[in-house]
């Protein structure tokens, strides 16, 4: 049990280093910018931005790819709310409620 806790603490310690947090921020930013484009979902965004991670260390590359994926999901919801075009299947329900709220001037909510 102590080995499990030690490994979890070690994993969090590696993940929250400033370099890895920077790569996560960079991945989320790039993923959001590409994910805003209608019709490009998180999987396509990761496939498009995969060559960026070839020269990185393994841990930083995986953290950046995770940031790209989640940033693209967030960007897809922005398009669904403002333009009523879901970029992926998870944004379809967001189109129904979010676009109606955006037409009423409550897009930020």
N, C-alpha and C positions, 0 to 999 in steps of 0.2 A: 504494500500500500504506500509506503514512503517513497519507493521508486517511482510510482505513478505520479505522486504529487511533485516530486523533484523534477520529473520530465515536463510536467505541465508548467511549472515555474520557469524552467529553462526555455521552453517554447515561447512563453509570453515575454521573457527577457530578450530573446532574439527578435521577436516581432516588433517590439516597441523601441528598437534602436533608431536613432535619428535618420540614418540612411534608409532603412526600410520604411519608416513613416513617410519620408520624402517620395519614395517610389510609389507608395500607396496613394499619396496625394496626386502625384503625376498621373497615375493610372485612372483615378476617379475623374480627374479633369479631362483627360483625353477621351475616356469612355463616355462622359456626359456630352462632350462636343460632337462625337460621332453618333451617339445614340439619339440625339435630337433629330437627326435626319429621318424622315418617315420611311418605314419599310426596312430599316436596318436594325435588327434586333441585337441582343447581347452576344449571341453566338457568332454572328457575322462580324460584329465589332471586334471580338477577340481574335477571330481569324484574320481580319485586316491588320490589326496592330501586333500580331504575333512576332513578326520579324524584328520589332524593336527590342525584344527581350533576349535575342540570341547571344549577345555579348555580355549579358549581366550575370552576376552570381545566381545560383539556383534559387536561393531563398528570396532574394529581391525580385527575381523574375516571376515567381509564383505569387508573391504578394501583389506585384503590379498587375498581373493578369486577373487576380481576384478584384482589384480595384477597378479595372477596366470593365469587368462583367457587371459589377453593381452600379457603376457610373452609367453604363449604357441602359440598364433597367430604369434608372431615374430619368435619364434623358428621354426614353420612350414614353414615360408618363407625361412629360412636359408637352410633347407633340400631341398626345391623345387629348390633353385638356385644352390646348389652345387652338388646334387645327381640326380636331375630331378625326384624326387618322392614327389608329393604333399601329405602332411599329412592330409589336409582337403580340402574341395571344394573351399575355398577362395584362395588357393595357386596354383590352376591349371593355371591361366593366368601367374603367376610368373614363372612357369616352362617354358613356351614358350619363354619369353624374357630373364629371368634371367639366365637360363642354357646356352643359346646361348652366352650371354655376358661372362659367366664364362669360357666357352671354348676359348674365345678370350683373356682371361686374365684380364677381367674387372669385376670380381665378386663383388668387393667392391663398385662399382658405382651402 
